[in-house]
């Protein structure tokens, strides 16, 4: 039965990742917003860095940095290690180049969707804020059905698809150790992971933000430091490594001879899985930030895409490709990264990777889950009761355990299918609302040019819809 389900999921995923489907949607949105925002990824990069540490207006609310860390916790995870390894082994080294392109274009899409989420965010009873694409689909586009589909997909992909994949990827990193047993070790790791995950999600969104504010920067800096060490040890291989990446990226005969398995397709798939730009996931975190202008959080969330792909994913790719271990489909996954690190660092390499994956997987799980309860409330049109929330949290915890004992094909195919579907819902919405995001950015830059600290009012950009925060 599981094989039959996986076959159906794989067939749907195969259609979604044809050139005219998900890749085209991402390309069109990325190019469109890059042009409309006048290359915001480069033009306002320094500005994005400057607003990242601003304090919330109301003490106790989630800061811009806190919201960034929640979204980064979801983005920066097992996909930065296992996803990159899979892309290189199955699609070739050129997949890394196309992951970079996905991130550079996706930064503009990330700004648009997160800015829109801030504009249309809602006020909770305690004065805090929440929101996401489901709300701008409902309130700005007046299409609640579209918002409901999006919210259901968010729950499916983050509570099930991505969290199953994170749990599976974590347990797979222990396969190289002598104590690993195919029957018992995945289940044991799954029980531990599910227990700690269940304990954390009881605390709610603000506890999630506080935990990720500590863990995400720590693990990111440590991981990049080890990557620099590996590159220093393998510096003689660097010229050949970069030559291999670019030759493979532009081997069009090989690419169009089998597009579904090409470096472009794996770069898009794994780039999307890693940075999530255009999927509409990060805006759910962006909407929780207490900021004075929506464009501020749009700029901050744009940074998360770069942190994820241009920093963490690149660190993994360069560590692997600078080693003396050649990529091979048989090594796809944790095995390739572990073999590469063992080649450079000896026996400590696999140990470090297992430790890093434990932190990456844990923050990914709690970052992913943080998107789900708000979407559940949107679908139900009311706040879930205590018993309903407990049941949902128990279900999400069970999924973490099941992911650790599932098959590789099922977890990867499920994640690919769901992320493709959600792109097809969110990208049309942000393209239709693109002018609102453009006007919001112009309002922000105009105030900056006048020497003001930007403050947003809906009427300043001619917004007719009522908003909870900006009227």
HUKA-V469602 format. One record per helix or strand of 2 or more residues. SS is the DSSP state (2 for helix, 1 for strand). FROM is the first residue (numbers start at 1). TO is the last residue. If there is no record, write none. Layout:
ss=[SS/SS]
from=[FROM/FROM]
to=[TO/TO]
This chain:
ss=[2/2/2/2/2/2/2/2/1/1/2/2/2/2/2/2/2/2/2/2/2/2/2/2/2/2/2/2]
from=[2/19/40/45/64/78/82/95/122/129/133/144/185/205/235/252/259/263/282/294/329/334/348/372/386/408/434/458]
to=[16/36/43/51/75/80/91/119/123/130/139/172/201/233/249/257/261/275/286/321/331/345/369/380/405/432/449/461]
